[in-house]
Amino acid sequence: MTNQELKAYALAHREDLEALDVLYSRRTPDSEAIWFHPPKSIEEERSQFELFKHMIEERAGNNHQNHP
């Protein structure tokens, strides 16, 4: 069952806690997350924003390559 199918099932069968456990176990671990700390200056805020913007654009470009 795909994650999308499992989500639909979990929503339709909210009493089935096992489905939620399986869905939760499939999540992306926090170790793969990118963490940003609160900026300490305007320059740091701009730098983080540019980095974040670049990451989003890169991801959007990869999605366009995978889905013609």
Number of C-alpha atoms within 10 A of each C-alpha: 7 8 12 10 10 15 16 11 15 19 13 10 12 11 10 12 11 11 17 18 11 14 16 10 10 10 9 9 8 8 7 7 8 7 8 8 7 9 13 8 9 9 10 12 14 12 13 16 13 12 12 14 12 12 12 12 12 12 12 12 11 11 11 10 9 8 6 5
